[in-house]
C-alpha cells in the first residue's frame, strides 16, 4: 500500500496477521506512534515505513523479530536513536 496518500495511524489490528512476511507503508501520510502490535508479526521479513510522519519511540521489539531482514524507518519524525 505504498504511495497511496493514506493517512491516520496504523491500526493495532495489523498485529493480528502473524504470518505476514512483508509490509510496505512507505510514502504515505501516516502519523502518530507505531502500534506495539507490530511486535506480533513474528514472520515479518520486510518492514518499510519510510516517508511518513511517525512519531514516538522506535519499537525495541523489532530486534526480537527473528526473520526481520529489512527495516526502513527513514524520513519520519522519530526522536533519538534506533534501539
N, C-alpha and C positions, 0 to 999 in steps of 0.2 A: 504494500500500500504506500510505497514511497511516491513522493511528488504528487500528492493528491489534494493539497491545501486543507488537509484535515486539521482540526483544532480541538482544544479542550485538553483533558487529561487522559492518560491511559487507564482504562477501567481495570479495577482489581480482578475482574473475571478473566483477564488474559492469562492468569496463572492457573486456570483450570484446564489447560491444554498441555499436560506433562510430556506428551510425545512430540511436541512442536520442535523441529530441528532448526528452523531459521525464521527470523522476524526482522523485517526492514521497515522502519517507520521514518526513515530519513526524509529531509526536505519537505517537511510539513510545518504546521504551526502549533504543535503540541506544547503544553506548558505544565508547570507545577512539578511536584516531586515524582520520582519514579515509584510505582507501587511495589511494595515488598513482595507481592505475589509473583513478581518476575523470578523470584528465587525458587519457585515451584517448578520452573521449566527445566527439569533435570536432564532432558535430552538435547537442550539447546546447543547448537554448534556455532551459529552465526547470529549476532545481535547488532543491528545498526540503528542508532538513534541520533545520528548527526544532523546538524542544521535544523534544530528546533529551538524551543525556549524552555527547556527543562531546568529546574532549579533544585535546591536542596542537596543533600549528600548523595554521592555515588554509592550504590549498594555494595557493602562489603561481601555479600554472599556471592557476587559474581566470581570471586576467586575459588569458591567451592563447587561451581558448576563444572564437573569433571570433563564434559565433552566440549565446552566452550573454547573455540579456536580463534574466533574473530569477534572482537568487541570494538565498536566505533562509537565514541561519545563526543567527538569534537563539535565545535561551534554550537555550544549550549551555554547556559548561564550557571554551571556548577561552580561553587566556590571551592577553593583549596585544591588538594591533590587527590588523585585516584588512589584508593586503598591498594 
